[in-house]
Amino acid sequence: MVIRKTSGSQRFLGFLSEAGDSLAYRGALSYGYEEQMKLYGQDNERNQVGCLSAVDPDMNHFVLELPEPVFESFHDVIELKR
């Protein structure tokens, strides 16, 4: 399964795979000014790994956690709502 964020200054493209009650995420960070989105493995500083979890049983609200990103923070939490 593919997941991508295509708006804003920081974007990502990755793949989700089943991991217990959650989904494992493997992808890469890209910036809005770049013409093509990065893929996991193209640039080690842009690689991301994390976990996507549903917050509500209706599957309309999710949280993507990205521990130890290379840039700017210690732990990224991205909230996704339908």
PyMOL Python script that loads the backbone (N, CA, C, O; Angstrom):
from pymol import cmd

cmd.read_pdbstr("""\
ATOM      1  N   MET A   1       0.839  -1.162   0.000  1.00  0.00           N
ATOM      2  CA  MET A   1       0.000   0.000   0.000  1.00  0.00           C
ATOM      3  C   MET A   1       0.898   1.243   0.000  1.00  0.00           C
ATOM      4  O   MET A   1       1.898   1.285   0.717  1.00  0.00           O
ATOM      5  N   VAL A   2       0.551   2.232  -0.784  1.00  0.00           N
ATOM      6  CA  VAL A   2       1.329   3.457  -0.916  1.00  0.00           C
ATOM      7  C   VAL A   2       0.677   4.576  -0.102  1.00  0.00           C
ATOM      8  O   VAL A   2      -0.548   4.685  -0.046  1.00  0.00           O
ATOM      9  N   ILE A   3       1.509   5.397   0.524  1.00  0.00           N
ATOM     10  CA  ILE A   3       1.037   6.589   1.226  1.00  0.00           C
ATOM     11  C   ILE A   3       1.907   7.748   0.773  1.00  0.00           C
ATOM     12  O   ILE A   3       3.125   7.614   0.653  1.00  0.00           O
ATOM     13  N   ARG A   4       1.269   8.894   0.519  1.00  0.00           N
ATOM     14  CA  ARG A   4       2.042  10.070   0.105  1.00  0.00           C
ATOM     15  C   ARG A   4       1.372  11.336   0.608  1.00  0.00           C
ATOM     16  O   ARG A   4       0.146  11.433   0.675  1.00  0.00           O
ATOM     17  N   LYS A   5       2.199  12.294   0.957  1.00  0.00           N
ATOM     18  CA  LYS A   5       1.760  13.636   1.314  1.00  0.00           C
ATOM     19  C   LYS A   5       2.317  14.540   0.225  1.00  0.00           C
ATOM     20  O   LYS A   5       3.532  14.644   0.059  1.00  0.00           O
ATOM     21  N   THR A   6       1.426  15.194  -0.517  1.00  0.00           N
ATOM     22  CA  THR A   6       1.854  15.939  -1.701  1.00  0.00           C
ATOM     23  C   THR A   6       1.657  17.441  -1.584  1.00  0.00           C
ATOM     24  O   THR A   6       1.817  18.163  -2.568  1.00  0.00           O
ATOM     25  N   SER A   7       1.310  17.923  -0.391  1.00  0.00           N
ATOM     26  CA  SER A   7       1.143  19.365  -0.220  1.00  0.00           C
ATOM     27  C   SER A   7       2.024  19.843   0.933  1.00  0.00           C
ATOM     28  O   SER A   7       2.509  19.042   1.731  1.00  0.00           O
ATOM     29  N   GLY A   8       2.221  21.148   1.007  1.00  0.00           N
ATOM     30  CA  GLY A   8       3.043  21.713   2.059  1.00  0.00           C
ATOM     31  C   GLY A   8       4.514  21.708   1.694  1.00  0.00           C
ATOM     32  O   GLY A   8       4.908  21.225   0.632  1.00  0.00           O
ATOM     33  N   SER A   9       5.315  22.252   2.592  1.00  0.00           N
ATOM     34  CA  SER A   9       6.751  22.362   2.305  1.00  0.00           C
ATOM     35  C   SER A   9       7.486  21.052   2.505  1.00  0.00           C
ATOM     36  O   SER A   9       8.489  20.801   1.838  1.00  0.00           O
ATOM     37  N   GLN A  10       7.003  20.204   3.419  1.00  0.00           N
ATOM     38  CA  GLN A  10       7.614  18.889   3.636  1.00  0.00           C
ATOM     39  C   GLN A  10       6.629  17.824   3.184  1.00  0.00           C
ATOM     40  O   GLN A  10       5.470  17.813   3.598  1.00  0.00           O
ATOM     41  N   ARG A  11       7.103  16.937   2.334  1.00  0.00           N
ATOM     42  CA  ARG A  11       6.253  15.908   1.736  1.00  0.00           C
ATOM     43  C   ARG A  11       6.907  14.548   1.945  1.00  0.00           C
ATOM     44  O   ARG A  11       8.092  14.463   2.264  1.00  0.00           O
ATOM     45  N   PHE A  12       6.135  13.498   1.764  1.00  0.00           N
ATOM     46  CA  PHE A  12       6.728  12.166   1.853  1.00  0.00           C
ATOM     47  C   PHE A  12       6.015  11.204   0.929  1.00  0.00           C
ATOM     48  O   PHE A  12       4.864  11.412   0.542  1.00  0.00           O
ATOM     49  N   LEU A  13       6.722  10.155   0.589  1.00  0.00           N
ATOM     50  CA  LEU A  13       6.207   9.070  -0.234  1.00  0.00           C
ATOM     51  C   LEU A  13       6.754   7.793   0.362  1.00  0.00           C
ATOM     52  O   LEU A  13       7.957   7.674   0.595  1.00  0.00           O
ATOM     53  N   GLY A  14       5.868   6.829   0.612  1.00  0.00           N
ATOM     54  CA  GLY A  14       6.340   5.586   1.201  1.00  0.00           C
ATOM     55  C   GLY A  14       5.362   4.448   1.014  1.00  0.00           C
ATOM     56  O   GLY A  14       4.334   4.569   0.348  1.00  0.00           O
ATOM     57  N   PHE A  15       5.721   3.346   1.626  1.00  0.00           N
ATOM     58  CA  PHE A  15       4.938   2.125   1.530  1.00  0.00           C
ATOM     59  C   PHE A  15       4.555   1.668   2.926  1.00  0.00           C
ATOM     60  O   PHE A  15       5.332   1.799   3.871  1.00  0.00           O
ATOM     61  N   LEU A  16       3.336   1.125   3.045  1.00  0.00           N
ATOM     62  CA  LEU A  16       2.829   0.592   4.305  1.00  0.00           C
ATOM     63  C   LEU A  16       2.728  -0.917   4.194  1.00  0.00           C
ATOM     64  O   LEU A  16       2.343  -1.453   3.154  1.00  0.00           O
ATOM     65  N   SER A  17       3.080  -1.601   5.283  1.00  0.00           N
ATOM     66  CA  SER A  17       2.921  -3.050   5.342  1.00  0.00           C
ATOM     67  C   SER A  17       2.383  -3.422   6.719  1.00  0.00           C
ATOM     68  O   SER A  17       2.647  -2.728   7.700  1.00  0.00           O
ATOM     69  N   GLU A  18       1.638  -4.502   6.791  1.00  0.00           N
ATOM     70  CA  GLU A  18       1.021  -4.918   8.055  1.00  0.00           C
ATOM     71  C   GLU A  18       2.078  -5.221   9.095  1.00  0.00           C
ATOM     72  O   GLU A  18       3.113  -5.822   8.807  1.00  0.00           O
ATOM     73  N   ALA A  19       1.784  -4.778  10.342  1.00  0.00           N
ATOM     74  CA  ALA A  19       2.675  -5.012  11.479  1.00  0.00           C
ATOM     75  C   ALA A  19       1.815  -5.088  12.739  1.00  0.00           C
ATOM     76  O   ALA A  19       1.684  -4.103  13.465  1.00  0.00           O
ATOM     77  N   GLY A  20       1.235  -6.249  12.993  1.00  0.00           N
ATOM     78  CA  GLY A  20       0.346  -6.396  14.149  1.00  0.00           C
ATOM     79  C   GLY A  20      -0.920  -5.589  13.952  1.00  0.00           C
ATOM     80  O   GLY A  20      -1.584  -5.711  12.923  1.00  0.00           O
ATOM     81  N   ASP A  21      -1.263  -4.754  14.944  1.00  0.00           N
ATOM     82  CA  ASP A  21      -2.462  -3.917  14.871  1.00  0.00           C
ATOM     83  C   ASP A  21      -2.218  -2.600  14.138  1.00  0.00           C
ATOM     84  O   ASP A  21      -3.136  -1.793  13.997  1.00  0.00           O
ATOM     85  N   SER A  22      -1.010  -2.380  13.679  1.00  0.00           N
ATOM     86  CA  SER A  22      -0.647  -1.130  13.014  1.00  0.00           C
ATOM     87  C   SER A  22      -0.093  -1.432  11.628  1.00  0.00           C
ATOM     88  O   SER A  22      -0.118  -2.571  11.162  1.00  0.00           O
ATOM     89  N   LEU A  23       0.401  -0.399  10.992  1.00  0.00           N
ATOM     90  CA  LEU A  23       1.073  -0.545   9.710  1.00  0.00           C
ATOM     91  C   LEU A  23       2.473   0.030   9.819  1.00  0.00           C
ATOM     92  O   LEU A  23       2.660   1.130  10.339  1.00  0.00           O
ATOM     93  N   ALA A  24       3.445  -0.706   9.334  1.00  0.00           N
ATOM     94  CA  ALA A  24       4.821  -0.208   9.292  1.00  0.00           C
ATOM     95  C   ALA A  24       4.963   0.685   8.065  1.00  0.00           C
ATOM     96  O   ALA A  24       4.408   0.388   7.007  1.00  0.00           O
ATOM     97  N   TYR A  25       5.700   1.766   8.208  1.00  0.00           N
ATOM     98  CA  TYR A  25       5.918   2.729   7.130  1.00  0.00           C
ATOM     99  C   TYR A  25       7.402   2.773   6.791  1.00  0.00           C
ATOM    100  O   TYR A  25       8.251   2.813   7.681  1.00  0.00           O
ATOM    101  N   ARG A  26       7.701   2.766   5.511  1.00  0.00           N
ATOM    102  CA  ARG A  26       9.066   2.963   5.007  1.00  0.00           C
ATOM    103  C   ARG A  26       8.963   3.905   3.820  1.00  0.00           C
ATOM    104  O   ARG A  26       8.335   3.587   2.810  1.00  0.00           O
ATOM    105  N   GLY A  27       9.596   5.082   3.955  1.00  0.00           N
ATOM    106  CA  GLY A  27       9.482   6.069   2.897  1.00  0.00           C
ATOM    107  C   GLY A  27      10.617   7.067   2.940  1.00  0.00           C
ATOM    108  O   GLY A  27      11.674   6.809   3.514  1.00  0.00           O
ATOM    109  N   ALA A  28      10.379   8.217   2.319  1.00  0.00           N
ATOM    110  CA  ALA A  28      11.416   9.245   2.243  1.00  0.00           C
ATOM    111  C   ALA A  28      10.795  10.631   2.261  1.00  0.00           C
ATOM    112  O   ALA A  28       9.696  10.852   1.752  1.00  0.00           O
ATOM    113  N   LEU A  29      11.529  11.557   2.863  1.00  0.00           N
ATOM    114  CA  LEU A  29      11.154  12.961   2.941  1.00  0.00           C
ATOM    115  C   LEU A  29      11.551  13.676   1.655  1.00  0.00           C
ATOM    116  O   LEU A  29      12.629  13.437   1.110  1.00  0.00           O
ATOM    117  N   SER A  30      10.678  14.550   1.178  1.00  0.00           N
ATOM    118  CA  SER A  30      10.977  15.432   0.050  1.00  0.00           C
ATOM    119  C   SER A  30      10.517  16.830   0.421  1.00  0.00           C
ATOM    120  O   SER A  30       9.721  17.008   1.343  1.00  0.00           O
ATOM    121  N   TYR A  31      11.020  17.817  -0.300  1.00  0.00           N
ATOM    122  CA  TYR A  31      10.624  19.194  -0.065  1.00  0.00           C
ATOM    123  C   TYR A  31       9.803  19.701  -1.241  1.00  0.00           C
ATOM    124  O   TYR A  31       9.973  19.244  -2.372  1.00  0.00           O
ATOM    125  N   GLY A  32       8.917  20.646  -0.970  1.00  0.00           N
ATOM    126  CA  GLY A  32       7.988  21.144  -1.972  1.00  0.00           C
ATOM    127  C   GLY A  32       8.631  21.745  -3.201  1.00  0.00           C
ATOM    128  O   GLY A  32       8.027  21.747  -4.274  1.00  0.00           O
ATOM    129  N   TYR A  33       9.837  22.253  -3.072  1.00  0.00           N
ATOM    130  CA  TYR A  33      10.504  22.873  -4.220  1.00  0.00           C
ATOM    131  C   TYR A  33      11.153  21.840  -5.146  1.00  0.00           C
ATOM    132  O   TYR A  33      11.586  22.193  -6.243  1.00  0.00           O
ATOM    133  N   GLU A  34      11.227  20.592  -4.735  1.00  0.00           N
ATOM    134  CA  GLU A  34      11.845  19.556  -5.566  1.00  0.00           C
ATOM    135  C   GLU A  34      10.839  19.059  -6.602  1.00  0.00           C
ATOM    136  O   GLU A  34       9.656  18.899  -6.303  1.00  0.00           O
ATOM    137  N   GLU A  35      11.313  18.819  -7.803  1.00  0.00           N
ATOM    138  CA  GLU A  35      10.427  18.397  -8.878  1.00  0.00           C
ATOM    139  C   GLU A  35       9.949  16.959  -8.718  1.00  0.00           C
ATOM    140  O   GLU A  35       8.809  16.649  -9.064  1.00  0.00           O
ATOM    141  N   GLN A  36      10.795  16.082  -8.203  1.00  0.00           N
ATOM    142  CA  GLN A  36      10.439  14.671  -8.058  1.00  0.00           C
ATOM    143  C   GLN A  36      10.594  14.256  -6.605  1.00  0.00           C
ATOM    144  O   GLN A  36      11.553  14.646  -5.939  1.00  0.00           O
ATOM    145  N   MET A  37       9.636  13.456  -6.112  1.00  0.00           N
ATOM    146  CA  MET A  37       9.704  12.991  -4.735  1.00  0.00           C
ATOM    147  C   MET A  37      10.787  11.929  -4.583  1.00  0.00           C
ATOM    148  O   MET A  37      11.005  11.121  -5.485  1.00  0.00           O
ATOM    149  N   LYS A  38      11.459  11.936  -3.447  1.00  0.00           N
ATOM    150  CA  LYS A  38      12.496  10.951  -3.140  1.00  0.00           C
ATOM    151  C   LYS A  38      11.848   9.616  -2.795  1.00  0.00           C
ATOM    152  O   LYS A  38      10.693   9.560  -2.373  1.00  0.00           O
ATOM    153  N   LEU A  39      12.606   8.551  -2.981  1.00  0.00           N
ATOM    154  CA  LEU A  39      12.190   7.211  -2.587  1.00  0.00           C
ATOM    155  C   LEU A  39      13.131   6.704  -1.507  1.00  0.00           C
ATOM    156  O   LEU A  39      14.286   7.123  -1.439  1.00  0.00           O
ATOM    157  N   TYR A  40      12.645   5.811  -0.672  1.00  0.00           N
ATOM    158  CA  TYR A  40      13.472   5.217   0.367  1.00  0.00           C
ATOM    159  C   TYR A  40      14.710   4.590  -0.286  1.00  0.00           C
ATOM    160  O   TYR A  40      14.598   3.861  -1.272  1.00  0.00           O
ATOM    161  N   GLY A  41      15.874   4.878   0.268  1.00  0.00           N
ATOM    162  CA  GLY A  41      17.114   4.318  -0.241  1.00  0.00           C
ATOM    163  C   GLY A  41      17.871   5.223  -1.208  1.00  0.00           C
ATOM    164  O   GLY A  41      19.042   4.972  -1.492  1.00  0.00           O
ATOM    165  N   GLN A  42      17.228   6.267  -1.718  1.00  0.00           N
ATOM    166  CA  GLN A  42      17.905   7.178  -2.640  1.00  0.00           C
ATOM    167  C   GLN A  42      18.858   8.124  -1.920  1.00  0.00           C
ATOM    168  O   GLN A  42      19.881   8.522  -2.476  1.00  0.00           O
ATOM    169  N   ASP A  43      18.523   8.485  -0.681  1.00  0.00           N
ATOM    170  CA  ASP A  43      19.321   9.439   0.091  1.00  0.00           C
ATOM    171  C   ASP A  43      19.141   9.090   1.567  1.00  0.00           C
ATOM    172  O   ASP A  43      18.054   9.273   2.115  1.00  0.00           O
ATOM    173  N   ASN A  44      20.190   8.593   2.213  1.00  0.00           N
ATOM    174  CA  ASN A  44      20.078   8.128   3.595  1.00  0.00           C
ATOM    175  C   ASN A  44      19.556   9.198   4.546  1.00  0.00           C
ATOM    176  O   ASN A  44      18.886   8.873   5.526  1.00  0.00           O
ATOM    177  N   GLU A  45      19.849  10.464   4.276  1.00  0.00           N
ATOM    178  CA  GLU A  45      19.365  11.531   5.148  1.00  0.00           C
ATOM    179  C   GLU A  45      17.868  11.782   4.987  1.00  0.00           C
ATOM    180  O   GLU A  45      17.253  12.419   5.843  1.00  0.00           O
ATOM    181  N   ARG A  46      17.283  11.294   3.915  1.00  0.00           N
ATOM    182  CA  ARG A  46      15.848  11.487   3.673  1.00  0.00           C
ATOM    183  C   ARG A  46      15.017  10.255   4.024  1.00  0.00           C
ATOM    184  O   ARG A  46      13.789  10.331   4.051  1.00  0.00           O
ATOM    185  N   ASN A  47      15.673   9.114   4.294  1.00  0.00           N
ATOM    186  CA  ASN A  47      14.935   7.902   4.629  1.00  0.00           C
ATOM    187  C   ASN A  47      14.115   8.097   5.895  1.00  0.00           C
ATOM    188  O   ASN A  47      14.544   8.774   6.830  1.00  0.00           O
ATOM    189  N   GLN A  48      12.925   7.494   5.915  1.00  0.00           N
ATOM    190  CA  GLN A  48      12.050   7.526   7.079  1.00  0.00           C
ATOM    191  C   GLN A  48      11.513   6.128   7.342  1.00  0.00           C
ATOM    192  O   GLN A  48      11.226   5.381   6.407  1.00  0.00           O
ATOM    193  N   VAL A  49      11.378   5.775   8.613  1.00  0.00           N
ATOM    194  CA  VAL A  49      10.680   4.560   9.012  1.00  0.00           C
ATOM    195  C   VAL A  49       9.775   4.923  10.181  1.00  0.00           C
ATOM    196  O   VAL A  49      10.105   5.803  10.975  1.00  0.00           O
ATOM    197  N   GLY A  50       8.650   4.255  10.287  1.00  0.00           N
ATOM    198  CA  GLY A  50       7.735   4.582  11.369  1.00  0.00           C
ATOM    199  C   GLY A  50       6.567   3.632  11.418  1.00  0.00           C
ATOM    200  O   GLY A  50       6.590   2.544  10.842  1.00  0.00           O
ATOM    201  N   CYS A  51       5.533   4.079  12.132  1.00  0.00           N
ATOM    202  CA  CYS A  51       4.358   3.252  12.376  1.00  0.00           C
ATOM    203  C   CYS A  51       3.101   4.097  12.207  1.00  0.00           C
ATOM    204  O   CYS A  51       3.013   5.194  12.758  1.00  0.00           O
ATOM    205  N   LEU A  52       2.136   3.598  11.454  1.00  0.00           N
ATOM    206  CA  LEU A  52       0.850   4.256  11.265  1.00  0.00           C
ATOM    207  C   LEU A  52      -0.193   3.512  12.082  1.00  0.00           C
ATOM    208  O   LEU A  52      -0.359   2.301  11.934  1.00  0.00           O
ATOM    209  N   SER A  53      -0.895   4.239  12.947  1.00  0.00           N
ATOM    210  CA  SER A  53      -1.906   3.629  13.816  1.00  0.00           C
ATOM    211  C   SER A  53      -3.222   4.370  13.686  1.00  0.00           C
ATOM    212  O   SER A  53      -3.242   5.591  13.532  1.00  0.00           O
ATOM    213  N   ALA A  54      -4.331   3.626  13.749  1.00  0.00           N
ATOM    214  CA  ALA A  54      -5.661   4.238  13.746  1.00  0.00           C
ATOM    215  C   ALA A  54      -5.954   4.776  15.141  1.00  0.00           C
ATOM    216  O   ALA A  54      -5.689   4.113  16.144  1.00  0.00           O
ATOM    217  N   VAL A  55      -6.505   5.990  15.189  1.00  0.00           N
ATOM    218  CA  VAL A  55      -6.871   6.605  16.459  1.00  0.00           C
ATOM    219  C   VAL A  55      -8.316   6.288  16.809  1.00  0.00           C
ATOM    220  O   VAL A  55      -8.651   6.168  17.987  1.00  0.00           O
ATOM    221  N   ASP A  56      -9.180   6.151  15.804  1.00  0.00           N
ATOM    222  CA  ASP A  56     -10.590   5.839  16.061  1.00  0.00           C
ATOM    223  C   ASP A  56     -10.990   4.557  15.330  1.00  0.00           C
ATOM    224  O   ASP A  56     -10.373   4.200  14.327  1.00  0.00           O
ATOM    225  N   PRO A  57     -12.014   3.863  15.824  1.00  0.00           N
ATOM    226  CA  PRO A  57     -12.424   2.593  15.203  1.00  0.00           C
ATOM    227  C   PRO A  57     -13.035   2.754  13.816  1.00  0.00           C
ATOM    228  O   PRO A  57     -13.120   1.779  13.070  1.00  0.00           O
ATOM    229  N   ASP A  58     -13.460   3.960  13.455  1.00  0.00           N
ATOM    230  CA  ASP A  58     -14.050   4.194  12.134  1.00  0.00           C
ATOM    231  C   ASP A  58     -13.007   4.374  11.040  1.00  0.00           C
ATOM    232  O   ASP A  58     -13.348   4.534   9.868  1.00  0.00           O
ATOM    233  N   MET A  59     -11.730   4.349  11.427  1.00  0.00           N
ATOM    234  CA  MET A  59     -10.617   4.459  10.478  1.00  0.00           C
ATOM    235  C   MET A  59     -10.643   5.783   9.713  1.00  0.00           C
ATOM    236  O   MET A  59     -10.350   5.822   8.518  1.00  0.00           O
ATOM    237  N   ASN A  60     -10.994   6.861  10.409  1.00  0.00           N
ATOM    238  CA  ASN A  60     -10.995   8.195   9.808  1.00  0.00           C
ATOM    239  C   ASN A  60      -9.906   9.092  10.376  1.00  0.00           C
ATOM    240  O   ASN A  60      -9.730  10.224   9.925  1.00  0.00           O
ATOM    241  N   HIS A  61      -9.179   8.592  11.359  1.00  0.00           N
ATOM    242  CA  HIS A  61      -8.177   9.406  12.052  1.00  0.00           C
ATOM    243  C   HIS A  61      -6.975   8.510  12.347  1.00  0.00           C
ATOM    244  O   HIS A  61      -7.110   7.474  12.998  1.00  0.00           O
ATOM    245  N   PHE A  62      -5.802   8.916  11.866  1.00  0.00           N
ATOM    246  CA  PHE A  62      -4.588   8.120  12.006  1.00  0.00           C
ATOM    247  C   PHE A  62      -3.451   8.977  12.535  1.00  0.00           C
ATOM    248  O   PHE A  62      -3.488  10.204  12.445  1.00  0.00           O
ATOM    249  N   VAL A  63      -2.446   8.320  13.085  1.00  0.00           N
ATOM    250  CA  VAL A  63      -1.224   8.985  13.520  1.00  0.00           C
ATOM    251  C   VAL A  63      -0.044   8.218  12.920  1.00  0.00           C
ATOM    252  O   VAL A  63       0.063   7.000  13.070  1.00  0.00           O
ATOM    253  N   LEU A  64       0.837   8.953  12.239  1.00  0.00           N
ATOM    254  CA  LEU A  64       2.075   8.391  11.709  1.00  0.00           C
ATOM    255  C   LEU A  64       3.212   8.879  12.600  1.00  0.00           C
ATOM    256  O   LEU A  64       3.474  10.079  12.672  1.00  0.00           O
ATOM    257  N   GLU A  65       3.882   7.962  13.272  1.00  0.00           N
ATOM    258  CA  GLU A  65       5.004   8.311  14.150  1.00  0.00           C
ATOM    259  C   GLU A  65       6.315   7.950  13.467  1.00  0.00           C
ATOM    260  O   GLU A  65       6.497   6.840  12.966  1.00  0.00           O
ATOM    261  N   LEU A  66       7.225   8.925  13.462  1.00  0.00           N
ATOM    262  CA  LEU A  66       8.533   8.771  12.827  1.00  0.00           C
ATOM    263  C   LEU A  66       9.603   9.068  13.876  1.00  0.00           C
ATOM    264  O   LEU A  66       9.940  10.231  14.101  1.00  0.00           O
ATOM    265  N   PRO A  67      10.141   8.030  14.520  1.00  0.00           N
ATOM    266  CA  PRO A  67      11.145   8.265  15.559  1.00  0.00           C
ATOM    267  C   PRO A  67      12.506   8.634  14.976  1.00  0.00           C
ATOM    268  O   PRO A  67      12.912   8.121  13.933  1.00  0.00           O
ATOM    269  N   GLU A  68      13.188   9.517  15.658  1.00  0.00           N
ATOM    270  CA  GLU A  68      14.558   9.918  15.348  1.00  0.00           C
ATOM    271  C   GLU A  68      14.782  10.361  13.898  1.00  0.00           C
ATOM    272  O   GLU A  68      15.647   9.816  13.212  1.00  0.00           O
ATOM    273  N   PRO A  69      14.004  11.350  13.427  1.00  0.00           N
ATOM    274  CA  PRO A  69      14.278  11.880  12.086  1.00  0.00           C
ATOM    275  C   PRO A  69      15.638  12.582  12.059  1.00  0.00           C
ATOM    276  O   PRO A  69      16.121  13.049  13.091  1.00  0.00           O
ATOM    277  N   VAL A  70      16.236  12.652  10.904  1.00  0.00           N
ATOM    278  CA  VAL A  70      17.569  13.252  10.760  1.00  0.00           C
ATOM    279  C   VAL A  70      17.522  14.750  11.019  1.00  0.00           C
ATOM    280  O   VAL A  70      18.442  15.299  11.625  1.00  0.00           O
ATOM    281  N   PHE A  71      16.463  15.419  10.568  1.00  0.00           N
ATOM    282  CA  PHE A  71      16.388  16.880  10.645  1.00  0.00           C
ATOM    283  C   PHE A  71      15.390  17.360  11.689  1.00  0.00           C
ATOM    284  O   PHE A  71      14.329  16.756  11.848  1.00  0.00           O
ATOM    285  N   GLU A  72      15.705  18.414  12.387  1.00  0.00           N
ATOM    286  CA  GLU A  72      14.819  19.290  13.129  1.00  0.00           C
ATOM    287  C   GLU A  72      14.192  18.772  14.417  1.00  0.00           C
ATOM    288  O   GLU A  72      13.832  19.606  15.247  1.00  0.00           O
ATOM    289  N   SER A  73      14.030  17.493  14.657  1.00  0.00           N
ATOM    290  CA  SER A  73      13.303  17.049  15.848  1.00  0.00           C
ATOM    291  C   SER A  73      13.803  15.686  16.317  1.00  0.00           C
ATOM    292  O   SER A  73      14.684  15.079  15.708  1.00  0.00           O
ATOM    293  N   PHE A  74      13.215  15.228  17.414  1.00  0.00           N
ATOM    294  CA  PHE A  74      13.576  13.923  17.980  1.00  0.00           C
ATOM    295  C   PHE A  74      12.551  12.853  17.628  1.00  0.00           C
ATOM    296  O   PHE A  74      12.884  11.670  17.550  1.00  0.00           O
ATOM    297  N   HIS A  75      11.322  13.264  17.419  1.00  0.00           N
ATOM    298  CA  HIS A  75      10.243  12.305  17.144  1.00  0.00           C
ATOM    299  C   HIS A  75       9.132  13.069  16.433  1.00  0.00           C
ATOM    300  O   HIS A  75       8.532  13.968  17.022  1.00  0.00           O
ATOM    301  N   ASP A  76       8.851  12.731  15.192  1.00  0.00           N
ATOM    302  CA  ASP A  76       7.777  13.398  14.439  1.00  0.00           C
ATOM    303  C   ASP A  76       6.482  12.629  14.608  1.00  0.00           C
ATOM    304  O   ASP A  76       6.472  11.398  14.575  1.00  0.00           O
ATOM    305  N   VAL A  77       5.390  13.356  14.790  1.00  0.00           N
ATOM    306  CA  VAL A  77       4.050  12.782  14.844  1.00  0.00           C
ATOM    307  C   VAL A  77       3.214  13.540  13.828  1.00  0.00           C
ATOM    308  O   VAL A  77       3.045  14.755  13.930  1.00  0.00           O
ATOM    309  N   ILE A  78       2.691  12.813  12.845  1.00  0.00           N
ATOM    310  CA  ILE A  78       1.889  13.413  11.791  1.00  0.00           C
ATOM    311  C   ILE A  78       0.478  12.891  11.932  1.00  0.00           C
ATOM    312  O   ILE A  78       0.238  11.684  11.892  1.00  0.00           O
ATOM    313  N   GLU A  79      -0.458  13.820  12.100  1.00  0.00           N
ATOM    314  CA  GLU A  79      -1.868  13.452  12.264  1.00  0.00           C
ATOM    315  C   GLU A  79      -2.545  13.487  10.908  1.00  0.00           C
ATOM    316  O   GLU A  79      -2.420  14.468  10.175  1.00  0.00           O
ATOM    317  N   LEU A  80      -3.261  12.424  10.568  1.00  0.00           N
ATOM    318  CA  LEU A  80      -3.951  12.304   9.285  1.00  0.00           C
ATOM    319  C   LEU A  80      -5.437  12.087   9.545  1.00  0.00           C
ATOM    320  O   LEU A  80      -5.820  11.178  10.281  1.00  0.00           O
ATOM    321  N   LYS A  81      -6.270  12.925   8.939  1.00  0.00           N
ATOM    322  CA  LYS A  81      -7.729  12.787   9.072  1.00  0.00           C
ATOM    323  C   LYS A  81      -8.360  12.764   7.691  1.00  0.00           C
ATOM    324  O   LYS A  81      -7.926  13.463   6.776  1.00  0.00           O
ATOM    325  N   ARG A  82      -9.390  11.946   7.562  1.00  0.00           N
ATOM    326  CA  ARG A  82     -10.137  11.913   6.300  1.00  0.00           C
ATOM    327  C   ARG A  82     -11.088  13.079   6.259  1.00  0.00           C
ATOM    328  O   ARG A  82     -11.819  13.245   5.282  1.00  0.00           O
TER     329      ARG A  82
END
""", "prot")
cmd.dss("prot")
cmd.show_as("cartoon", "prot")
cmd.util.cbc("prot")
cmd.orient("prot")
